[in-house]
Amino acid sequence: MFCAEPPDSDEAIELIPAVVVEILSPGYEDKDLGPDGAPFYLTYGVRDVVVFDPRQKEE
């Protein structure tokens, strides 16, 4: 999620998002929560990472 809309471009976006939403995938929890998940994003300047587990029954 970006705080402002990125410019239109046919090239890859090089802006750092403000927030990344990580949705846990069945069978990939270790990868999603491991070094390739939140720590990776935070290292590159993402301010916040929201981890969502769709199997949890919270509202």
N, C-alpha and C positions, 0 to 999 in steps of 0.2 A: 504494500500500500504506500502510495506516495502522498506527501502533504499537498503537492500541487500536480496538476496534470503534466506528464512529460510531453515534450514537443513531438509533433508528428514526424515520423522518420521511417524510412524503409530499412534503416540500419539497426543494429542491436543497440538497446538503451544502455548507457554507461552510468546512469544515475543510481545512487544507492537508495533503496526504499527506506521509509521511516519504520515500517513494520512488516514482518513476514509472518504469515499464518501457516503453521505446519500442521497438516492433518495426518494423524497417525494411520498408517495402512496396516491391515492384518498381515502378520508375518514379516513386517519390516520395522517393527517398533525399535529394535536395537539400532538400526541404521537411522531412523527418523530422530531418535533421542541421542544418538552417539555423536562423535566428532564431526560428522557430515551434516548434522542438524543445527540446533541453536548455536553451539559454539562457533561453527563455521560462519554463520551470518553475523554474529556479534563481532567476530574478529575483523570483518570487513566493513564495519561501521554502521550496521543496521542497529537502530536504537532499541528495538523491542522485538521479541519473538513470542507469538502466542501459539501454544501447542493445544490442539483440539483432538480429543479421542471420541469419535462418533459412537463408540460402543457404550460410553458412560450414559447413564440415564438421568443426567442433571438438566434442569431447566433454568 
